[in-house]
Amino acid sequence: MSNNLCYFEIFTSDLAKSKSFYGQLFNWEINPWGTQGSYEHIKTPQEPDGGLWKTEDQKGVLVYFKVEDIDKTLKKVEELGGKVILKKTEIPNVGHYAIFADLDGNQIALFT
């Protein structure tokens, strides 16, 4: 693994409007994922794919980088002055992820 960008999530307060906007803008295929109705999977013509996440708490975009060892990478984040926001967490039948903040507070996700 070479720490490549592997996924992205766009936070939105209105899932239907964002689905229509990004679907028409980029011609993305966007479909429900899971049973909660607050998440839609984005299928792009070329990887990485992504998601639309309905939330009132966050705005912006979260990018995911694939790493070999999340725990080891989070340890290095802290050694370099970053902050762990969310420890290694399982996504059932998919993998694991974690979120950290860099020195400027930008949130970045890790995936394995």
Sequence and secondary structure as in RCSB ss.txt:
>XXXX:A:sequence
MSNNLCYFEIFTSDLAKSKSFYGQLFNWEINPWGTQGSYEHIKTPQEPDGGLWKTEDQKGVLVYFKVEDIDKTLK
KVEELGGKVILKKTEIPNVGHYAIFADLDGNQIALFT
>XXXX:A:secstr
    EEEEEEEES HHHHHHHHHHHH  EEEE SSSSSEEEEE SSS  EEEEE SS  EEEEEEE S HHHHHH
HHHHTT EEEEEEEEETTTEEEEEEE TT  EEEEE 
